[in-house]
Amino acid sequence: MNRINLSDGELAALLAHLKKKYTYDDELGTLRKVTTGRPVGLKWKQDGHYITMGVIISGRYVKQMLHRMIWLYCKGRMPVDQLDHINGNMYDNHIGNLREVSQSENNLNRLYRWKPNTVTGLPGVVFNCGSYVTKIFGRQFRFHDKFVAFYHLTLLGRRFK
């Protein structure tokens, strides 16, 4: 379900359908139906699977992950390769939390434990000896602010090897 096999015409029809039937809700990070105002996918049980949505385009049922539909709605095109949730939360589909990455870049997220630390409240950031410590590919980095440490871990950590 990662790739969508639609012609350019069908993709344009899908985008037109999304623009006509849905609006993007930046507060919730989801699409809302124009007719009912209900958000798509919020009632789904968050069980470790991506939220999906389906629409009928040119007599064909198209089912796709919600974050890819949001990307199409906001950017006007499908992502070239894969979409990465920057903060690691697969249910946070805000457009600012999505970015295009390659398969290898997306796999880097699996190297981190995205479970929040009980002391700092941030995944991958621990408090030790008066500073906040992150490990990026086995190297330790110390920071005075936990949010700066988390920023380096998530965005800049991919540069270290």
Helices and strands as residue ranges (DSSP letters): H 8-21, E 22-25, E 30-33, E 52-57, E 60-65, H 66-75, E 82-85, G 95-97, E 98-101, H 103-107, G 108-111, E 126-128, E 131-136, E 139-143, H 146-151, I 152-156, G 157-159
